Amino acid sequence: MVDKYTFEMFWEDLNNGYKIYYNYMNCRYLIYKLQKNCYKNELIKAPEKCPHPQNAIYTLKRVKEIFPFMEEIEYDTGLF
């Protein structure tokens, strides 16, 4: 049986240094931890007229707010 991926698991992965790709509002993002309570969110792929910023710095509170809407979560393997 596959367990549901919870925010606590996601947060622990970020704390362990993983870079994580995800989809949010038809855009592809990469998120990773910079410092304590500081996460960088990079826009990787978006529609032509996308109002979202290319780079953003989020606090843990903001990451927790958007987590329920993240889709297709994948780890960056570094093999590309």
N, C-alpha and C positions, 0 to 999 in steps of 0.2 A: 504494500500500500504506500502510495506517495504522500508524504506530508505536505501540507500547504506551506508555501514560502512566506514567512512572516517578516514583519519589519525588523524584529530583533535579529533574525538571521541575516537580513540585508545589511543592517547596521554593523553587525559583527564582521561581515565580509569587507565592508568599507574600512573598518578599523584595522583589519589584517592586511591592508594594502592593495586589495583588488580594485581594478578598474572595471566598471560595469556599464554595458550598453543597455539602453531601453528605449521603447517608443512611448511618446506622450503627445497627444493631440496631433497625430499624423506627422510627427517629426522624430528623428532618431537622435539620441543624446548619448554622451559619455559622461559618467560621473565618477569622481574619485576624491579621496580625502587629502587635504593639504596640511591642515593643522587641527588641533583640538577645536571642535565645533565649527569647522570651516571646510566646505566641500565645493569643488569646482565642477560646474556643469557646462559642457561644451556641446553646441549644436553641430551635429555631424551631417545630417541630411534633412532637407526641408523642402516644402513646395516653393515654387518661384516667388510668390509674394507672402512671405512669412514674417509676422511682426515680432517674433521671438528674438532675443539677443543672441549673438554668436557665442558669447562667454558670459557666465554669471557665477557669482560666489554665493553659496547658500549656507544658512545655519542648519543645524540638526532639526530645528522646528519646521523649517520650510521643506526639508527632505521628507520629514514624516508626513506633512500635509499632502505632498504629491504622490507618495508611495502607493496608495490605493488605486491610482489611475495609471500606473506604469504597466506597460504591456511588453511582451517578448523580451524579458530580462535575460541577458547573456553576459558571461564573463569575457574580459579581454584576455585572450590566451597568449598574445604576443607572437604568434606564429606567422603573421602576414608580412 
